[in-house]
Amino acid sequence: MAVFKLWRYALPLLLLLSQSNAYTRISNDSIRAIPGPGDDFNIKNGKLLAPILQPRVPGTPGSIKVQNHLIDFFKTTLPKWDIALQNSTSRTPATGEKEIPFVNLIMSRDPPWATVGEVSRLTLVAHYDSKLTPIDFIGATDSAAPCAMLMHAARSLDSALTRKWEAMQAEGVGEGGFDNIEDHKGIQIIFLDGEEAFVSWTDDDSLYGARSLAAEMESTFHPATSTYHNQLSSISLFVLLDLLGAAGPRVPSYFKTTHWAYKKLAVLEQHFRDLSAFHSSGGPWFPDFNKDEDRWMGGMIQDDHVPFMARGVEVLHIIPTPFPRVWHQVDDDGEHLDTKTVSDWSLLITAFAAEWMDLDGFLEPAESSRVGKETKPDESHRVQGRTEL
């Protein structure tokens, strides 16, 4: 029994170490095969971004429209992904006795042989809600654009995941149990609701969706002999995107235990630039690449990762410091996004996930859009059916 308990506490660290050791850099050909978003990020009529660029305060019609947009995209474009909704309600300082609904959206794709409790997931996260004030606040960097980036990443990786897993099955992987942790890696994308405070940021007036989801995932247990004992422990890395889309971002490395992953992003950024595959200009986005051991002071920015980190989840927080000039101002809208930077972030996040999922050799160039070329795209739908987490 004592050995079992020790293994349970040691497992997350061992798994993180195995992930960092297994992380394989993708080739130039794979980098070039990653499609750019093109007109899908057009702020007026782009298929991915434009429908999110509206006020979307939790519980309002705008929030429901954006929920439908996100769900519909995965249902129609990525039917192999599982969709789950996690619901909660809460009172807020701005709404008195009224219970406000919060809906988190969890989109996931696992290897076809994966069983419950035997798959770890790279978890890419952004919040889709917007602030109550100022009136008509859109929050393009906060975080409409990050949501669109994650949609683009999921679509760009989907076929490569299929090809990789089909090739693995042809070699007999999945027949005979849990032989290799690397054979049981999935990916999930979480769109969180209720990140913003309704009045002013406190422990109770913020992170409504994240707090609810982290607690529920912690208490949702897998079978007793599972490698991952609950939904929370299945998260191999929690990658949170926020306040992205302004020109010239500078993203610090916030956490020592995930500095290795931060450095992978920095190397990838330089890789894109060396290939002239980025369209934005300016200095490096990850200035802490060579951060010294004695510079870890323990500071961080309050954001959706907090309830997960408090429960032992490893976090890579991708948020610039200083914040964009338009932060929490009414002009944080589509017109104030830097389109080249938004496009480049989508390429970088896609490439990071491709490396994590070991997709080198499985990425194939899209017909009309690929890295290094300016491109153009299309439009959106609606959904009825929903599943619960």
ZANU-718031 format. One record per residue: residue in one letter; x, y, z of N, C-alpha, C in turn. Coordinates in steps of 0.02 Angstrom, whole numbers, padded with zeros to 5 digits, always signed. Example, Ala and Ser with C-alpha at 12.3 -4.5 7.8 and 13.67 -1.06 7.14 Angstrom:
2
A+00660-00284+00390+00615-00225+00390+00660-00165+00390S+00642-00112+00354+00684-00053+00357+00645+00002+00394
This chain:
389
M+00042-00060+00000+00000+00000+00000+00043+00062+00000A+00096+00063+00041+00141+00121+00043+00174+00132-00025V+00191+00076-00059+00222+00082-00125+00173+00111-00175F+00110+00090-00171+00059+00116-00216+00051+00191-00208K+00049+00215-00146+00042+00286-00134+00101+00325-00160L+00161+00298-00150+00221+00333-00175+00219+00338-00251W+00198+00284-00284+00194+00285-00357+00143+00336-00381R+00087+00340-00345+00036+00387-00367+00062+00459-00365Y+00100+00477-00314+00126+00545-00310+00185+00556-00357A+00224+00503-00369+00282+00510-00413+00263+00509-00486L+00205+00478-00503+00187+00469-00573+00183+00533-00613P+00150+00587-00588+00147+00648-00629+00215+00674-00648L+00263+00673-00601+00330+00697-00617+00364+00652-00668L+00357+00586-00659+00388+00539-00706+00359+00547-00775L+00293+00557-00779+00261+00566-00844+00285+00630-00877L+00291+00684-00839+00315+00747-00868+00386+00738-00894L+00428+00703-00856+00496+00691-00878+00497+00649-00942S+00453+00600-00946+00450+00558-01006+00427+00599-01066Q+00380+00646-01055+00357+00689-01110+00414+00733-01135S+00453+00763-01088+00506+00807-01110+00561+00769-01147N+00573+00707-01126+00624+00667-01159+00600+00642-01228A+00534+00632-01235+00508+00604-01297+00493+00657-01348Y+00491+00719-01328+00474+00775-01372+00524+00779-01429T+00501+00770-01491+00545+00767-01549+00532+00827-01595R+00585+00862-01612+00579+00921-01655+00556+00900-01725I+00510+00939-01753+00485+00923-01819+00531+00953-01873S+00529+00923-01931+00574+00941-01985+00551+01003-02022N+00594+01029-02065+00576+01085-02108+00515+01070-02151D+00513+01009-02177+00456+00990-02220+00390+00991-02180S+00393+00968-02119+00332+00969-02077+00312+01040-02060I+00362+01083-02044+00347+01153-02031+00312+01184-02092R+00339+01170-02151+00311+01200-02212+00242+01172-02229A+00227+01112-02202+00162+01081-02217+00106+01109-02174I+00122+01146-02121+00070+01173-02077+00034+01230-02113P-00031+01225-02122-00067+01276-02160-00076+01340-02119G-00073+01396-02153-00090+01459-02120-00166+01467-02119P-00192+01510-02075-00265+01518-02070-00296+01559-02126G-00255+01601-02159-00282+01641-02214-00343+01681-02194D-00393+01682-02237-00453+01722-02225-00499+01693-02172D-00484+01634-02147-00523+01607-02091-00516+01652-02030F-00465+01694-02029-00455+01742-01975-00475+01813-01995N-00509+01819-02051-00534+01885-02070-00583+01909-02017I-00574+01971-01994-00614+01995-01937-00686+02010-01956K-00701+02015-02020-00770+02031-02042-00809+01968-02059N-00778+01922-02096-00815+01864-02119-00776+01799-02116G-00721+01798-02079-00681+01737-02075-00718+01681-02039K-00711+01621-02063-00749+01564-02037-00735+01551-01963L-00673+01560-01942-00656+01542-01873-00662+01601-01825L-00631+01657-01842-00625+01712-01795-00685+01758-01791A-00713+01778-01849-00765+01829-01850-00824+01814-01804P-00850+01751-01801-00908+01738-01758-00893+01745-01683I-00829+01747-01664-00812+01754-01593-00806+01828-01575L-00797+01871-01624-00786+01942-01611-00852+01978-01598Q-00881+01962-01540-00943+01994-01518-00944+01990-01442P-00982+02033-01408-00988+02026-01335-01015+01957-01317R-00986+01925-01269-01004+01856-01252-01000+01845-01176V-01032+01889-01140-01036+01884-01067-01074+01820-01049P-01052+01782-01000-01086+01719-00982-01161+01729-00972G-01199+01682-01000-01272+01684-00992-01309+01728-01040T-01273+01763-01085-01305+01809-01132-01312+01775-01200P-01355+01803-01244-01362+01775-01312-01295+01771-01349G-01252+01821-01340-01187+01820-01373-01145+01760-01352S-01147+01744-01288-01111+01685-01263-01138+01621-01295I-01203+01615-01300-01234+01555-01329-01215+01549-01403K-01214+01605-01439-01194+01604-01510-01123+01579-01518V-01078+01602-01475-01009+01580-01480-01002+01506-01460Q-01038+01485-01409-01039+01414-01392-01059+01372-01453N-01113+01393-01486-01137+01356-01544-01085+01356-01600H-01052+01412-01609-01000+01417-01661-00944+01367-01647L-00921+01363-01586-00866+01318-01569-00887+01245-01575I-00946+01229-01549-00970+01160-01552-00982+01139-01624D-01014+01184-01662-01030+01167-01731-00967+01155-01772F-00916+01194-01760-00853+01185-01797-00826+01115-01786F-00825+01092-01724-00798+01025-01711-00844+00971-01736K-00910+00981-01730-00957+00930-01753-00954+00920-01829T-00948+00975-01865-00952+00970-01938-00884+00962-01971T-00832+00994-01944-00766+00993-01975-00722+00938-01947L-00731+00922-01884-00687+00874-01850-00729+00821-01814P-00766+00780-01851-00813+00733-01820-00780+00678-01779K-00715+00669-01784-00681+00617-01744-00664+00642-01674W-00675+00705-01661-00663+00732-01595-00724+00723-01551D-00713+00706-01488-00768+00702-01439-00782+00772-01412I-00845+00786-01400-00867+00851-01374-00902+00839-01308A-00882+00875-01257-00915+00871-01192-00926+00941-01165L-00981+00950-01129-00996+01013-01097-00998+01003-01022Q-00968+01048-00985-00972+01046-00912-01006+01110-00889N-01061+01101-00854-01103+01158-00835-01100+01172-00761S-01105+01236-00744-01111+01256-00675-01150+01322-00673T-01170+01343-00614-01201+01408-00605-01171+01442-00544S-01174+01507-00543-01149+01544-00485-01180+01613-00483R-01188+01639-00422-01205+01709-00415-01143+01751-00424T-01153+01813-00445-01096+01858-00455-01111+01924-00420P-01060+01964-00405-01072+02029-00373-01114+02076-00414A-01115+02065-00481-01152+02110-00525-01225+02089-00536T-01242+02027-00518-01308+02001-00535-01349+01980-00475G-01327+01994-00415-01367+01982-00355-01383+01909-00344E-01448+01896-00335-01471+01828-00319-01476+01784-00381K-01471+01813-00439-01478+01774-00501-01419+01727-00511E-01434+01664-00528-01382+01615-00543-01363+01621-00617I-01300+01633-00629-01275+01641-00698-01247+01574-00721P-01266+01551-00782-01240+01488-00807-01170+01496-00837F-01127+01447-00825-01061+01444-00855-01053+01377-00889V-01030+01379-00951-01026+01318-00992-00955+01311-01019N-00920+01261-00995-00853+01245-01021-00859+01194-01077L-00821+01202-01129-00823+01157-01187-00756+01119-01189I-00761+01052-01191-00702+01010-01192-00703+00967-01255M-00656+00979-01300-00650+00942-01363-00588+00898-01358S-00595+00834-01372-00537+00789-01363-00534+00737-01419R-00473+00715-01431-00462+00660-01478-00407+00615-01451D-00423+00551-01443-00377+00502-01415-00361+00449-01467P-00306+00412-01457-00293+00355-01501-00352+00307-01500P-00366+00275-01556-00426+00232-01560-00424+00173-01511W-00365+00154-01488-00360+00098-01441-00361+00120-01368A-00365+00185-01357-00361+00211-01288-00422+00189-01247T-00409+00175-01184-00463+00158-01137-00463+00209-01080V-00518+00212-01044-00526+00261-00991-00471+00253-00938G-00438+00308-00923-00385+00307-00873-00317+00287-00898E-00312+00273-00964-00248+00250-00991-00224+00295-01048V-00245+00358-01047-00221+00405-01098-00206+00471-01065S-00148+00500-01082-00131+00567-01059-00147+00616-01116R-00162+00678-01098-00183+00726-01149-00145+00792-01143L-00115+00812-01198-00093+00881-01205-00156+00923-01205T-00159+00974-01162-00220+01012-01153-00208+01085-01171L-00239+01108-01225-00233+01177-01249-00295+01215-01228V-00286+01274-01199-00342+01307-01164-00344+01382-01180A-00406+01407-01187-00418+01479-01190-00488+01492-01163H-00501+01552-01139-00569+01568-01116-00606+01603-01173Y-00671+01588-01179-00710+01617-01234-00758+01672-01210D-00763+01683-01145-00809+01736-01121-00776+01804-01129S-00817+01856-01123-00792+01925-01123-00818+01962-01062K-00786+02019-01047-00804+02058-00987-00872+02092-00994L-00904+02100-00936-00968+02136-00933-00958+02210-00950T-00903+02239-00927-00888+02309-00940-00817+02314-00968P-00804+02365-01009-00849+02418-01031-00903+02391-01078I-00956+02430-01087-01012+02409-01130-00986+02394-01200D-01011+02341-01229-00993+02318-01297-00920+02295-01302F-00890+02277-01245-00822+02251-01246-00820+02185-01284I-00773+02177-01330-00767+02117-01370-00711+02072-01346G-00654+02100-01329-00599+02058-01307-00569+02017-01364A-00543+02050-01414-00513+02014-01470-00450+01976-01450T-00407+02010-01412-00348+01975-01385-00367+01934-01324D-00426+01949-01295-00444+01926-01227-00512+01892-01227S-00522+01832-01254-00473+01791-01290-00505+01761-01353A-00536+01805-01393-00566+01781-01456-00513+01752-01502A-00459+01790-01512-00406+01767-01557-00374+01702-01533P-00357+01694-01468-00332+01629-01446-00380+01571-01459C-00445+01582-01452-00493+01529-01467-00488+01509-01540A-00484+01558-01585-00478+01543-01656-00413+01506-01671M-00360+01525-01636-00295+01490-01645-00302+01416-01628L-00338+01401-01574-00346+01331-01554-00390+01293-01603M-00440+01325-01631-00481+01293-01682-00438+01276-01743H-00397+01324-01763-00353+01313-01820-00304+01256-01806A-00276+01253-01746-00229+01200-01729-00263+01132-01733A-00323+01126-01706-00359+01062-01707-00371+01039-01779R-00393+01085-01821-00407+01067-01891-00343+01047-01927S-00288+01083-01913-00225+01071-01949-00193+01004-01930L-00206+00981-01868-00175+00920-01843-00218+00857-01855D-00281+00866-01870-00328+00810-01869-00308+00754-01916S-00294+00769-01978-00277+00716-02026-00211+00683-02008A-00163+00722-01983-00099+00694-01963-00107+00644-01905L-00151+00660-01858-00166+00614-01803-00194+00548-01831T-00240+00555-01877-00270+00494-01907-00216+00452-01941R-00174+00484-01981-00121+00447-02017-00073+00414-01968K-00054+00449-01916-00007+00420-01868-00037+00360-01833W-00099+00368-01809-00129+00313-01771-00145+00253-01815E-00164+00265-01878-00175+00209-01924-00110+00172-01937A-00055+00209-01944+00010+00177-01955+00030+00137-01893M+00017+00163-01834+00033+00127-01773-00008+00064-01766Q-00072+00068-01783-00115+00009-01780-00092-00045-01829A-00069-00023-01887-00044-00071-01937+00017-00108-01911E+00053-00077-01864+00111-00109-01833+00094-00147-01770G+00029-00150-01753+00007-00190-01696+00002-00153-01631V+00013-00087-01631+00007-00048-01569-00066-00049-01546G-00075-00057-01482-00143-00058-01455-00170-00127-01443E-00134-00178-01465-00157-00246-01454-00118-00278-01397G-00135-00277-01340-00095-00310-01289-00079-00266-01230G-00120-00216-01219-00112-00179-01158-00070-00117-01163F-00055-00089-01105-00021-00026-01098+00054-00040-01098D+00085-00041-01157+00156-00058-01162+00200+00004-01160N+00175+00060-01181+00217+00119-01189+00175+00181-01180I+00193+00223-01132+00156+00285-01119+00149+00327-01182E+00202+00326-01224+00201+00367-01284+00147+00343-01334D+00126+00280-01328+00074+00254-01373+00004+00277-01352H-00001+00310-01295-00066+00326-01267-00072+00401-01253K-00051+00441-01303-00056+00513-01297-00114+00539-01338G-00158+00578-01307-00212+00611-01342-00204+00686-01335I-00253+00722-01360-00252+00795-01358-00322+00819-01342Q-00327+00871-01301-00392+00902-01289-00385+00977-01290I-00439+01009-01311-00443+01081-01314-00501+01102-01270I-00487+01147-01224-00539+01169-01177-00552+01244-01188F-00615+01260-01200-00637+01329-01204-00674+01344-01139L-00644+01385-01097-00671+01399-01031-00716+01460-01031D-00767+01457-00990-00815+01511-00981-00800+01546-00914G-00819+01609-00908-00817+01643-00844-00749+01658-00816E-00700+01671-00860-00634+01690-00834-00636+01760-00804E-00673+01804-00837-00673+01875-00818-00713+01888-00754A-00690+01937-00716-00728+01961-00659-00789+02000-00682F-00843+01996-00644-00902+02036-00661-00897+02107-00634V-00863+02115-00577-00853+02182-00548-00779+02197-00541S-00745+02162-00495-00672+02170-00489-00643+02104-00467W-00581+02092-00487-00550+02026-00479-00540+02008-00406T-00573+01953-00385-00561+01923-00319-00561+01847-00329D-00547+01812-00275-00548+01739-00280-00618+01713-00298D-00670+01749-00278-00739+01728-00291-00767+01758-00355D-00743+01816-00375-00768+01849-00435-00715+01844-00490S-00706+01783-00516-00659+01769-00571-00656+01693-00579L-00633+01672-00636-00618+01601-00649-00676+01554-00632Y-00737+01576-00647-00796+01536-00628-00795+01467-00661G-00783+01466-00727-00782+01402-00762-00723+01359-00743A-00664+01390-00738-00603+01352-00722-00608+01320-00653R-00634+01357-00604-00639+01330-00537-00686+01270-00535S-00742+01275-00572-00790+01220-00573-00762+01159-00609L-00729+01170-00666-00704+01114-00705-00647+01079-00669A-00601+01116-00639-00545+01085-00604-00570+01041-00547A-00619+01066-00510-00647+01027-00454-00682+00964-00479E-00719+00970-00534-00755+00912-00560-00707+00861-00589M-00656+00883-00624-00607+00836-00652-00568+00800-00597E-00555+00835-00542-00520+00804-00486-00562+00750-00454S-00628+00759-00454-00672+00712-00419-00702+00660-00467T-00683+00662-00531-00707+00612-00579-00653+00559-00586F-00663+00502-00551-00611+00452-00546-00615+00401-00602H-00557+00375-00621-00552+00320-00668-00550+00254-00629P-00555+00198-00664-00551+00133-00629-00490+00129-00584A-00496+00093-00530-00446+00093-00476-00375+00077-00499T-00368+00034-00549-00300+00014-00571-00275+00055-00629S-00308+00110-00645-00288+00151-00703-00221+00184-00691T-00186+00198-00745-00124+00236-00741-00137+00308-00717Y-00191+00337-00741-00211+00405-00722-00274+00399-00680H-00270+00417-00616-00324+00399-00570-00386+00442-00576N-00379+00502-00606-00439+00543-00619-00428+00586-00681Q-00479+00623-00702-00474+00662-00763-00418+00714-00759L-00408+00742-00700-00358+00794-00691-00287+00766-00703S-00274+00707-00677-00207+00678-00684-00192+00657-00756S-00243+00654-00798-00232+00638-00869-00204+00697-00908I-00203+00757-00879-00176+00815-00913-00100+00813-00908S-00067+00802-00964+00006+00799-00964+00037+00869-00961L+00006+00917-00995+00028+00987-00992-00032+01031-01007F-00042+01081-00967-00098+01129-00973-00069+01192-01004V-00082+01202-01069-00054+01259-01106-00108+01312-01114L-00101+01367-01077-00153+01418-01075-00132+01478-01117L-00175+01495-01165-00164+01553-01208-00209+01610-01186D-00181+01670-01180-00222+01728-01161-00187+01792-01185L-00226+01841-01202-00203+01908-01221-00155+01906-01281L-00170+01863-01329-00127+01857-01388-00160+01889-01449G-00120+01924-01489-00146+01953-01550-00121+02023-01564A-00088+02054-01515-00056+02119-01525+00014+02108-01552A+00040+02158-01587+00107+02153-01616+00160+02155-01561G+00215+02121-01575+00273+02124-01531+00264+02096-01462P+00233+02037-01453+00223+02010-01386+00290+01987-01355R+00294+01992-01289+00351+01966-01252+00323+01923-01196V+00334+01859-01201+00304+01811-01155+00358+01785-01107P+00353+01800-01043+00402+01773-00994+00391+01698-00984S+00442+01666-00954+00435+01598-00930+00416+01601-00856Y+00355+01581-00840+00328+01591-00773+00346+01536-00724F+00355+01473-00749+00361+01417-00703+00422+01374-00720K+00461+01362-00669+00524+01326-00678+00513+01255-00705T+00460+01221-00681+00450+01151-00700+00429+01143-00773T+00405+01197-00804+00388+01192-00875+00431+01238-00919H+00487+01259-00891+00532+01302-00930+00559+01264-00991W+00566+01199-00985+00589+01159-01042+00540+01165-01101A+00475+01166-01086+00424+01172-01139+00424+01243-01168Y+00434+01292-01125+00442+01362-01147+00499+01367-01196K+00555+01334-01181+00613+01337-01226+00598+01303-01293K+00556+01251-01292+00537+01219-01355+00498+01267-01399L+00454+01307-01368+00417+01358-01406+00465+01409-01435A+00514+01431-01396+00562+01480-01420+00603+01454-01479V+00623+01391-01475+00660+01360-01530+00617+01356-01592L+00554+01337-01582+00508+01333-01639+00498+01402-01671E+00490+01453-01630+00482+01521-01658+00542+01538-01703Q+00602+01524-01679+00661+01539-01719+00663+01496-01782H+00641+01434-01776+00638+01389-01833+00594+01419-01888F+00535+01443-01869+00491+01475-01918+00525+01536-01949R+00557+01576-01909+00588+01636-01935+00647+01619-01981D+00685+01568-01964+00741+01547-02006+00717+01524-02075L+00656+01496-02077+00627+01473-02140+00588+01529-02175S+00589+01590-02148+00549+01646-02175+00475+01626-02178A+00453+01588-02129+00384+01562-02128+00338+01602-02083F+00365+01651-02047+00324+01697-02008+00315+01761-02048H+00258+01793-02039+00244+01856-02074+00255+01916-02030S+00254+01906-01964+00263+01962-01918+00338+01978-01911S+00352+02038-01888+00421+02058-01878+00431+02077-01805G+00491+02098-01788+00505+02117-01719+00551+02068-01685G+00563+02080-01620+00608+02038-01582+00577+01972-01562P+00617+01929-01529+00592+01864-01507+00533+01870-01458W+00487+01824-01463+00428+01824-01419+00443+01794-01351F+00497+01756-01345+00511+01719-01283+00579+01740-01255P+00582+01798-01222+00646+01826-01202+00681+01789-01144D+00646+01744-01111+00675+01709-01053+00707+01643-01071F+00725+01635-01134+00753+01570-01155+00813+01551-01112N+00855+01598-01096+00915+01584-01056+00908+01606-00983K+00847+01602-00958+00835+01623-00889+00878+01585-00839D+00910+01621-00793+00955+01590-00745+00916+01554-00690E+00948+01505-00660+00917+01466-00606+00895+01510-00548D+00931+01564-00533+00915+01605-00474+00865+01660-00488R+00837+01660-00548+00788+01712-00566+00716+01688-00558W+00704+01630-00530+00636+01605-00520+00611+01630-00453M+00571+01683-00456+00548+01715-00394+00479+01691-00372G+00446+01649-00413+00382+01622-00393+00322+01665-00411G+00331+01721-00446+00275+01763-00465+00237+01735-00525M+00173+01752-00530+00134+01730-00587+00074+01777-00595I+00041+01771-00652-00019+01809-00667-00080+01766-00652Q-00129+01795-00617-00191+01759-00602-00229+01747-00667D-00245+01684-00680-00279+01667-00742-00310+01598-00733D-00340+01571-00786-00377+01509-00782-00336+01448-00760H-00271+01452-00762-00230+01395-00740-00230+01386-00665V-00248+01437-00627-00238+01436-00554-00272+01376-00520P-00337+01362-00533-00368+01305-00499-00337+01238-00519F-00309+01234-00579-00277+01172-00602-00208+01164-00571M-00171+01218-00571-00104+01216-00541-00108+01200-00466A-00158+01227-00432-00167+01213-00361-00177+01139-00347R-00199+01103-00398-00211+01031-00391-00155+00990-00422G-00098+01021-00437-00039+00985-00459-00030+00978-00533V-00071+01012-00574-00064+01008-00647-00006+01052-00670E+00035+01027-00715+00091+01066-00743+00064+01115-00795V+00087+01178-00791+00058+01233-00831+00111+01269-00871L+00096+01280-00934+00135+01326-00977+00089+01384-00994H+00103+01442-00966+00059+01500-00972+00087+01546-01027I+00049+01552-01081+00071+01593-01137+00031+01658-01136I+00056+01706-01100+00024+01772-01093+00080+01824-01091P+00074+01876-01131+00129+01925-01133+00131+01972-01074T+00190+01994-01058+00201+02047-01009+00250+02097-01039P+00231+02160-01046+00168+02190-01025+00108+02167-01067F+00048+02177-01039-00013+02161-01075-00020+02206-01137P-00060+02186-01186-00073+02230-01243-00101+02298-01220R-00087+02350-01257-00110+02417-01240-00186+02420-01232V-00222+02378-01270-00296+02381-01271-00327+02338-01215W-00288+02311-01171-00314+02266-01119-00371+02298-01080H-00428+02263-01080-00489+02282-01044-00515+02350-01066Q-00499+02370-01127-00527+02431-01155-00573+02413-01213V-00618+02459-01228-00668+02445-01280-00636+02436-01348D-00575+02463-01358-00544+02453-01423-00503+02389-01428D-00513+02342-01381-00486+02275-01391-00535+02238-01438D-00532+02257-01500-00578+02231-01551-00539+02205-01611G-00575+02181-01660-00542+02152-01719-00496+02200-01755E-00517+02264-01758-00477+02313-01794-00409+02325-01762H-00403+02310-01698-00340+02321-01663-00298+02258-01656L-00318+02204-01687-00275+02145-01691-00221+02157-01743D-00163+02130-01731-00111+02128-01783-00118+02062-01820T-00144+02064-01880-00164+02002-01915-00104+01956-01927K-00046+01985-01941+00013+01942-01953+00033+01906-01889T+00030+01940-01833+00047+01909-01769-00003+01854-01751V-00067+01867-01762-00119+01817-01748-00107+01754-01790S-00092+01764-01853-00079+01708-01898-00018+01669-01875D+00035+01704-01856+00096+01670-01835+00087+01632-01770W+00047+01659-01724+00032+01622-01662-00003+01556-01679S-00048+01557-01727-00084+01496-01744-00037+01444-01773L+00013+01465-01811+00063+01418-01838+00105+01390-01781L+00126+01433-01736+00171+01412-01682+00137+01363-01635I+00075+01377-01616+00039+01331-01571+00026+01265-01605T+00010+01266-01669+00000+01204-01707+00064+01163-01709A+00120+01197-01721+00184+01162-01725+00204+01132-01658F+00192+01170-01604+00207+01145-01537+00168+01081-01523A+00103+01083-01539+00061+01023-01527+00084+00966-01573A+00104+00981-01634+00127+00929-01680+00190+00895-01653E+00236+00935-01625+00296+00905-01595+00278+00863-01534W+00234+00889-01493+00214+00852-01432+00183+00784-01451M+00142+00785-01504+00107+00724-01525+00149+00682-01572D+00211+00702-01584+00259+00664-01626+00230+00652-01696L+00211+00707-01729+00178+00702-01794+00225+00715-01852D+00290+00718-01840+00337+00729-01895+00330+00672-01945G+00324+00690-02009+00314+00640-02061+00242+00624-02076F+00196+00649-02033+00125+00636-02044+00087+00699-02066L+00120+00755-02064+00090+00817-02087+00099+00823-02162E+00044+00834-02197+00047+00841-02270+00023+00910-02290P+00053+00941-02341+00033+01009-02361-00041+01011-02380A-00075+01064-02357-00144+01075-02378-00144+01096-02451E-00201+01087-02484-00205+01103-02555-00192+01177-02570S-00222+01221-02529-00219+01292-02547-00181+01335-02499S-00164+01310-02440-00130+01353-02392-00077+01315-02354R-00018+01345-02350+00035+01316-02311+00081+01371-02287V+00124+01354-02239+00167+01404-02209+00209+01439-02262G+00216+01504-02254+00258+01543-02298+00220+01572-02357K+00155+01556-02362+00115+01583-02417+00056+01621-02388E+00039+01677-02419-00022+01712-02400-00080+01673-02431T-00135+01665-02392-00190+01623-02415-00258+01655-02401K-00311+01623-02426-00379+01648-02416-00427+01591-02401P-00482+01598-02355-00535+01547-02347-00612+01566-02345D-00664+01541-02284-00739+01540-02291-00788+01549-02232E-00838+01502-02205-00900+01519-02166-00925+01472-02110S-00985+01479-02074-01003+01443-02011-01075+01413-02006H-01092+01374-01951-01155+01336-01945-01189+01342-01876R-01230+01290-01858-01265+01289-01793-01276+01218-01769V-01285+01210-01701-01295+01142-01675-01351+01139-01624Q-01378+01080-01616-01429+01068-01565-01401+01022-01511G-01380+00962-01531-01360+00911-01482-01299+00930-01441R-01300+00912-01377-01244+00924-01333-01236+00864-01287T-01174+00851-01267-01161+00798-01219-01133+00829-01156E-01141+00795-01101-01117+00820-01036-01052+00785-01018L-01009+00820-00981-00948+00790-00957-00963+00740-00901
